């Protein structure tokens, strides 16, 4: 094998390895999560389900206030999405951003009039 052939083979192997590790890291975001939200109405729990394809995340979030579907993004362990939820006076859009490390997440939900911090843990299967 020539030197240039070996270099091309090594480059291809590195590209596959890097792409695979990115996909595996982002697929670690997928699954069921239980969130503890420090909302303006007090502490509340929410259930979050995430599915990942590339850098696109889809899912549902549900609490005692209802359930919503969403589409967002995931990159470098950070997931971002927005969803609509019934508010006390009118429907509201809540923008969510969270960092995920292993089986835990930490983030904020911006509901337009303030921010509600939250933590989450991967739900047992």
C-alpha positions in Angstrom: 0.0 0.0 0.0 1.4 3.4 -0.9 1.8 6.2 1.6 -1.0 8.3 0.1 -3.4 5.2 0.3 -2.5 4.7 3.9 -3.2 8.4 4.6 -6.6 8.2 2.9 -7.5 5.1 4.8 -6.4 6.7 8.1 -8.5 9.8 7.3 -11.5 7.8 6.4 -11.2 5.7 9.6 -10.9 8.9 11.7 -14.0 10.4 10.0 -16.0 7.3 10.7 -14.9 7.2 14.4 -15.7 10.9 14.9 -19.1 10.6 13.3 -19.9 7.5 15.2 -19.0 9.1 18.6 -21.1 12.1 17.8 -24.1 9.9 16.9 -23.6 7.8 20.1 -23.3 10.9 22.3 -26.4 12.5 20.9 -28.4 9.2 21.0 -27.6 9.2 24.7 -30.0 12.1 24.9 -32.8 9.9 23.7 -35.2 8.3 26.2 -37.6 9.0 29.0 -36.8 11.7 31.6 -38.4 12.9 34.8 -38.1 16.6 35.4 -38.3 18.6 38.6 -39.3 22.2 37.6 -39.1 25.2 39.9 -42.1 26.9 38.2 -43.8 30.2 39.2 -46.7 28.1 40.6 -44.2 26.1 42.7 -42.4 22.9 42.3 -43.9 20.6 39.7 -42.9 17.4 37.9 -42.9 16.8 34.2 -42.4 13.8 32.0 -40.1 14.3 28.9 -39.6 11.8 26.0 -36.8 12.5 23.6 -36.0 10.9 20.2 -32.9 11.9 18.3 -32.0 11.7 14.6 -28.8 13.5 13.7 -29.0 17.0 15.3 -32.9 16.9 15.4 -34.7 16.1 18.6 -38.4 15.4 18.7 -40.6 14.4 21.6 -43.3 15.2 24.1 -43.4 16.9 27.4 -46.3 16.4 29.8 -47.3 17.6 33.3 -50.5 18.3 35.2 -51.1 21.2 32.8 -51.2 18.9 29.7 -49.0 17.4 27.1 -47.2 19.0 24.1 -45.2 17.7 21.1 -42.1 19.5 19.9 -39.2 19.5 17.5 -35.8 21.0 18.4 -32.1 20.5 18.2 -29.4 18.7 20.0 -25.7 19.5 19.7 -22.7 18.7 22.0 -25.0 17.4 24.8 -27.3 20.5 24.8 -30.9 20.1 23.8 -33.1 23.1 22.8 -36.8 23.0 22.0 -40.0 25.1 22.3 -43.5 23.9 23.0 -46.9 25.4 23.6 -48.7 25.0 26.9 -52.0 26.3 28.3 -51.1 29.2 30.7 -53.2 30.8 33.5 -54.6 33.5 31.2 -53.7 32.3 27.7 -51.6 29.7 25.8 -47.9 30.4 26.0 -44.7 29.2 24.2 -42.0 27.9 26.5 -38.4 27.7 25.2 -36.4 25.1 26.8 -32.6 24.6 26.9 -30.8 21.9 28.9 -27.4 20.4 29.2 -27.3 16.6 29.4 -24.5 14.6 31.1 -25.1 10.9 31.4 -28.4 10.2 33.1 -28.9 13.8 34.4 -29.9 17.1 32.8 -30.1 20.7 34.0 -31.7 23.6 32.3 -34.2 26.4 32.1 -37.6 26.9 30.7 -38.2 30.5 29.5 -42.0 31.2 29.5 -41.7 34.8 28.4 -42.3 36.5 31.7 -39.5 34.7 33.5 -37.4 31.6 33.7 -38.0 28.4 35.5 -34.9 26.3 36.3 -35.2 22.5 36.2 -33.3 19.3 36.8 -34.0 15.9 35.3 -33.1 12.3 35.6 -33.4 9.5 33.1 -36.4 7.4 34.0 -35.9 3.8 34.6 -37.0 1.6 31.7 
